Amino acid sequence: MNENILLEKLRRLESKYEASGQNLESYLDGLYEADFLNYWDYIHIDTLLSLQTKRTTLPDEEIFIIYHQITELYFRLILVELEQICKSPDMEIHFLETRLSRVNRYFNILVHSFGVMSEGMDAAQFMQFRMALLPASGFQSVQYRLIELTCTSVDNLLDHGHRSRIAEGSIEEKMPFLYWRSGSTDANTGKKTLTLTRFEEKYDITLLDFANRHKDLNLFERFRDLDWNLDVNQPIRLLLRQLDNNANIAWRMAHLHAASRYLKKPDAAVEATGGTNWQRYLPPRFQKVVFFPFLWSSEELANWGKPGEFNSTVKPF
């Protein structure tokens, strides 16, 4: 390396450490003593591959665990991008397009990966090992609830039957009526399942705090007042519609397909592992969760989640 360039880099480092009251020489000594970084140490491969703790001896249970862990990592990727958008001090178009494109890419990967669940496990094995997982359920993924709260207003996540009744209430008053709570009720008695009560005990305070912090820092609030007639905003409009479709139709339908593959029988449906009312909870046409209702026509909203309705209006990413 050119000596002048090296000296300039050292001066910049020295300024950086002096500004924080640190001694550059000490850090350079530490750098000399430090070992080289290995890929397996940086990614923690050994730890990662030790996290598949099976409850049975059935081999396909490991597929089930790994797939859900991969899903949670993609949820994390989505949240990283959404947080950057929500907290960005400006609305620079290139930045927004890049981040929203990443979110849609992650959702598309998730949607298309559901074949691992719907086609990649032996049905007989699944029906055996699932009984050892009670009352755990994918319903208990808190990251997906955080994604929803980062994307839209709490008002758009309320159960249909309560939206008009508590429209003027506080976030604290609205949180008990989020749509997904009604999805985790016992299909026969209508009472809360253990899956839901355990989830509430662990995450209700976290979700309430998050909802309050993101009351004005969510995509719905950031974008609803944009002038969508401006050509410069049209790429963002399309990306938001794709996100709505990906999260609230395609992802749910992929999940529904996988559930139907294992739980829907000719004579009667089998209950989900958490006792969730999956046949009423997963189909998007029932819940009609829409992140950005201002971007859809009244006809599109009326037909939300019906098969084939959005193939022509939302281009695939």
C-alpha positions in Angstrom: 0.0 0.0 0.0 1.2 3.5 -0.8 2.9 5.0 2.3 1.0 8.3 2.1 -2.4 6.5 1.9 -1.4 4.4 4.9 -0.4 7.4 6.9 -3.7 9.2 6.0 -5.7 6.1 7.2 -3.8 6.1 10.5 -4.5 9.8 11.0 -8.2 9.2 10.4 -8.2 6.4 12.9 -6.3 8.5 15.4 -8.9 11.3 15.1 -11.7 8.8 15.5 -10.4 7.3 18.7 -9.2 10.7 20.1 -12.8 12.0 19.7 -14.0 9.3 22.0 -11.1 9.6 24.5 -9.5 6.3 23.4 -5.9 5.5 22.6 -5.2 4.3 19.1 -2.0 2.6 20.0 -3.8 0.3 22.4 -6.3 -0.7 19.8 -3.5 -1.4 17.3 -1.7 -3.6 19.9 -5.0 -5.5 20.3 -5.4 -5.9 16.6 -1.9 -7.3 16.3 -2.6 -9.9 19.0 -6.1 -10.8 17.7 -6.4 -14.0 15.6 -7.8 -14.0 12.1 -11.6 -14.2 11.8 -13.0 -17.5 10.5 -16.3 -17.9 8.6 -17.5 -20.5 11.0 -16.8 -18.3 14.0 -18.4 -15.2 12.5 -21.6 -17.0 11.4 -21.6 -19.3 14.5 -22.1 -22.4 12.3 -21.7 -24.9 15.1 -24.2 -23.0 17.3 -26.7 -22.6 14.5 -26.6 -26.3 13.6 -27.1 -27.3 17.3 -30.4 -25.5 17.6 -32.6 -28.2 16.0 -33.8 -29.9 19.2 -36.3 -32.6 18.2 -39.1 -33.9 20.5 -39.4 -37.2 18.7 -37.2 -39.7 16.8 -39.0 -39.0 13.5 -36.5 -37.6 11.0 -38.9 -35.2 9.2 -39.4 -33.3 12.5 -35.9 -31.8 11.8 -37.2 -30.5 8.5 -40.1 -28.9 10.3 -37.8 -27.2 12.8 -35.3 -26.0 10.3 -37.9 -24.5 8.0 -39.5 -22.5 10.8 -36.1 -21.3 12.0 -35.4 -20.1 8.4 -38.7 -18.4 8.3 -38.0 -16.5 11.5 -34.6 -15.4 10.0 -36.4 -14.0 7.0 -38.9 -12.2 9.3 -35.9 -10.6 10.9 -34.6 -9.5 7.5 -38.0 -8.0 6.7 -38.0 -6.1 10.0 -34.5 -4.7 9.5 -35.7 -3.2 6.2 -39.0 -1.9 7.5 -37.3 -0.3 10.5 -34.9 1.6 8.2 -37.9 2.9 6.1 -39.9 3.9 9.1 -37.1 5.7 10.8 -35.6 7.4 7.7 -35.7 11.2 8.2 -36.6 11.8 4.5 -38.6 10.2 1.7 -35.8 9.8 -0.8 -37.3 7.7 -3.7 -34.3 5.5 -4.5 -33.8 4.6 -0.8 -37.5 3.7 -0.5 -37.6 1.7 -3.7 -34.5 -0.3 -2.7 -35.8 -1.2 0.8 -39.3 -2.0 -0.3 -38.0 -4.2 -3.1 -35.9 -6.1 -0.5 -39.0 -6.6 1.7 -41.0 -8.0 -1.3 -38.1 -10.2 -2.3 -38.0 -11.7 1.2 -41.7 -12.3 1.2 -41.6 -13.9 -2.3 -38.9 -16.3 -1.1 -41.0 -17.2 1.9 -44.1 -17.7 -0.2 -42.3 -20.0 -2.7 -40.4 -21.8 0.0 -43.7 -23.2 1.5 -43.2 -26.2 -0.7 -40.8 -27.4 2.0 -43.7 -27.6 4.3 -46.5 -28.6 1.9 -44.5 -31.1 -0.1 -41.3 -31.7 1.7 -42.4 -33.8 4.7 -43.9 -37.3 5.0 -47.6 -36.8 6.0 -47.6 -39.8 8.2 -44.5 -38.6 10.1 -46.0 -35.1 10.5 -49.2 -36.4 11.9 -47.1 -38.3 14.5 -44.6 -35.7 15.6 -47.1 -32.8 15.7 -48.7 -34.4 18.7 -45.4 -33.9 20.7 -45.5 -30.1 19.9 -48.7 -29.2 21.7 -49.6 -26.4 22.2 -46.8 -24.7 20.2 -47.9 -23.1 16.9 -46.5 -20.9 14.2 -49.3 -18.6 15.4 -46.9 -17.7 18.3 -44.4 -16.0 16.0 -44.1 -12.5 17.6 -41.9 -11.3 14.8 -44.8 -11.5 12.3 -46.9 -9.4 14.6 -44.1 -6.8 14.7 -44.0 -6.8 10.9 -47.7 -6.1 10.9 -47.4 -3.2 13.4 -44.5 -1.8 11.4 -46.4 -1.9 8.2 -49.8 -0.4 9.2 -51.9 1.3 11.7 -53.4 -0.8 14.6 -56.8 0.2 13.2 -56.2 -1.8 10.1 -55.4 -4.9 12.2 -58.6 -4.9 14.2 -61.0 -7.8 14.0 -63.7 -6.9 11.5 -66.4 -7.0 14.1 -64.8 -4.4 16.3 -63.3 -1.9 13.8 -66.2 0.6 13.9 -67.0 0.1 17.6 -63.6 1.1 19.0 -62.4 3.3 16.1 -61.8 6.2 18.5 -60.2 4.2 21.3 -56.6 4.3 22.4 -54.0 1.8 21.3 -54.3 0.2 24.8 -58.0 -0.3 24.2 -57.6 -1.6 20.7 -54.8 -4.2 21.2 -57.1 -6.8 22.8 -59.2 -6.8 19.6 -56.5 -7.4 17.0 -57.7 -9.8 14.3 -55.3 -12.7 15.1 -56.6 -13.1 18.7 -60.0 -14.3 17.3 -58.0 -16.8 15.1 -56.7 -18.6 18.2 -59.9 -19.6 19.8 -61.0 -23.1 20.3 -63.0 -24.2 17.2 -65.7 -25.8 19.4 -66.1 -23.6 22.5 -64.9 -20.2 21.3 -62.6 -19.9 24.3 -59.0 -18.7 24.2 -56.6 -21.6 23.5 -53.6 -22.3 25.6 -51.6 -21.2 22.6 -53.0 -17.8 22.8 -52.9 -17.3 26.6 -49.2 -18.4 26.6 -48.5 -16.0 23.8 -50.3 -13.1 25.6 -48.4 -13.8 28.8 -45.1 -13.6 27.1 -45.6 -10.9 24.5 -48.6 -8.6 25.3 -46.4 -6.0 27.0 -43.8 -6.1 24.3 -46.5 -5.7 21.6 -48.2 -2.8 23.3 -44.9 -1.0 23.8 -44.0 -1.6 20.1 -47.4 -0.5 18.9 -47.1 2.8 20.9 -43.6 3.4 19.6 -44.7 2.8 16.0 -48.0 4.7 16.2 -46.6 7.3 13.8 -43.6 5.3 12.6 -45.2 2.7 10.3 -45.5 2.5 6.5 -49.2 3.3 6.6 -48.6 6.6 8.4 -45.5 7.5 6.3 -47.2 6.9 2.9 -50.9 7.6 3.2 -50.6 11.4 2.5 -48.3 11.1 -0.5 -49.7 12.4 -3.8 -50.1 9.2 -5.7 -50.9 11.1 -8.9 -47.3 12.2 -9.2 -45.3 9.9 -11.6 -42.4 9.9 -9.2 -44.5 8.1 -6.5 -45.9 5.4 -8.8 -43.0 2.9 -8.3 -43.5 3.2 -4.5 -47.3 2.7 -5.0 -46.7 -0.5 -6.9 -44.2 -1.8 -4.3 -46.6 -1.1 -1.5 -49.4 -2.9 -3.3 -47.1 -5.9 -3.9 -46.2 -5.9 -0.2 -49.9 -5.9 0.7 -50.5 -8.7 -1.7 -47.5 -10.7 -0.6 -48.1 -10.4 3.2 -51.9 -10.6 3.3 -52.8 -12.8 0.4 -49.9 -14.9 -1.1 -48.3 -15.7 2.3 -51.6 -16.6 3.9 -52.6 -18.7 1.0 -49.3 -20.6 0.9 -49.8 -21.3 4.7 -53.3 -22.4 4.1 -52.3 -24.7 1.3 -49.7 -26.4 3.6 -52.2 -26.7 6.5 -54.8 -28.2 4.1 -52.2 -30.7 2.8 -51.9 -32.2 6.3 -55.0 -31.2 8.3 -57.9 -31.3 5.9 -59.4 -34.7 5.6 -62.4 -35.9 3.5 -64.6 -36.5 6.5 -63.5 -33.7 8.8 -60.6 -31.2 9.4 -57.9 -32.0 11.9 -57.3 -29.3 14.5 -54.0 -27.4 14.3 -51.3 -28.1 16.9 -52.2 -25.0 18.9 -56.0 -25.5 18.5 -56.2 -22.4 16.3 -59.2 -22.1 14.1 -57.1 -22.3 11.0 -59.9 -22.6 8.5 -61.3 -19.3 9.5 -58.1 -17.6 10.4 -55.8 -18.3 7.4 -58.0 -17.5 4.4 -57.5 -13.8 3.6 -61.1 -13.4 2.3 -62.3 -13.8 5.9 -60.0 -11.6 7.8 -59.5 -9.0 5.0 -56.3 -7.6 6.6 -55.1 -4.8 4.3 -52.1 -2.7 5.2 -52.7 0.1 2.8 -56.4 0.4 2.0 -55.9 3.8 0.4 -54.1 2.1 -2.5 -56.9 -0.2 -3.4 -60.2 0.4 -5.1 -63.5 -0.4 -3.4 -64.0 -3.3 -5.8 -60.5 -4.7 -5.0 -61.2 -4.4 -1.3 -64.6 -6.1 -1.7 -62.9 -9.0 -3.5 -59.8 -9.2 -1.2 -58.3 -12.6 -1.1 -60.7 -14.2 -3.6 -58.8 -16.6 -5.9 -57.4 -15.0 -9.1 -58.6 -11.5 -8.2 -55.1 -9.9 -8.0 -53.1 -11.7 -10.7 -53.7 -8.8 -13.1 -53.6 -5.9 -10.7 -50.4 -6.7 -8.8 -47.4 -7.6 -10.9 -45.2 -10.4 -9.5 -41.8 -9.1 -8.2 
